[in-house]
Amino acid sequence: MNMPYRFAIAACVAVLLPAGNVGALPWSEDMRDQPAIKGNEAEVKTSSTSVPVAGTEPYSVPADTGEVVRDRLAAGTNLVNPTQPTSESINRGKALYDTHCAVCHGAAGHGDGLVGQKFIPPPMDLTLGYVQIQPDGQIFYTISHGSIAMPYYRDSITVEDRWHVVNFVKEVLNPQ
């Protein structure tokens, strides 16, 4: 191949392949430039242009442990489980429990999950009478808002799905 043809091919390649980030789309750096959000933060600040997530509910961050306890007890009285404990609900609750809860509470709910074994105090044994006699709304509140050592799951599990988890805990993990 003679010199003029090589020069022409090189010129075409140079025009078609821009150098560096000249041809990159703006989203090429989004992963690097995104805001950092720590897991289970109390409140995540979002842009006014953010798309809202379906299934969220308004909440306030409790001021102290006493408020958490008072609100949990009130939820036991004020919140009624709208989801019947059907086999479909319990199966859905089990799938969610296996994904979100079993790592700490264990497959059988005894508080002996692999991650939970590292905690002091250990996670709650969900088969205890103390848990099983709680009204559904109280367990729902704990899943939604966490507890003294337990993180909340209101941003990870939809409202409807939290009721399925309640049904699983009350129907399957109940030793009766």
SULWO-V495468 format. One record per backbone hydrogen bond with DSSP energy under -0.5 kcal/mol. CO is the residue of the C=O (numbers start at 1). NH is the residue of the N-H. If there is no record, write none. Layout:
# SULWO-V495468
CO,NH ; CO,NH
This chain:
# SULWO-V495468
2,6 ; 3,7 ; 4,8 ; 5,9 ; 6,10 ; 7,11 ; 8,12 ; 9,13 ; 10,14 ; 11,15 ; 12,16 ; 13,17 ; 16,18 ; 19,22 ; 21,24 ; 25,28 ; 26,29 ; 27,30 ; 29,33 ; 30,34 ; 38,41 ; 43,45 ; 47,50 ; 50,52 ; 53,56 ; 55,159 ; 60,62 ; 64,68 ; 65,69 ; 66,70 ; 67,71 ; 68,72 ; 69,73 ; 70,74 ; 71,75 ; 72,76 ; 73,77 ; 74,77 ; 74,78 ; 75,79 ; 78,80 ; 79,137 ; 82,84 ; 84,86 ; 86,90 ; 87,91 ; 88,92 ; 89,93 ; 90,94 ; 91,95 ; 92,96 ; 93,97 ; 94,98 ; 95,99 ; 96,100 ; 97,101 ; 97,102 ; 101,104 ; 101,105 ; 102,106 ; 103,115 ; 103,116 ; 104,113 ; 105,111 ; 105,112 ; 106,109 ; 109,126 ; 109,127 ; 113,117 ; 115,118 ; 116,119 ; 124,126 ; 125,128 ; 127,175 ; 128,131 ; 128,132 ; 129,133 ; 131,134 ; 135,138 ; 135,139 ; 136,140 ; 137,141 ; 138,142 ; 139,143 ; 140,144 ; 141,145 ; 142,146 ; 143,153 ; 144,154 ; 150,147 ; 153,156 ; 153,157 ; 158,162 ; 159,163 ; 160,164 ; 161,165 ; 162,166 ; 163,167 ; 164,168 ; 165,169 ; 166,170 ; 167,171 ; 168,172 ; 168,173 ; 173,175
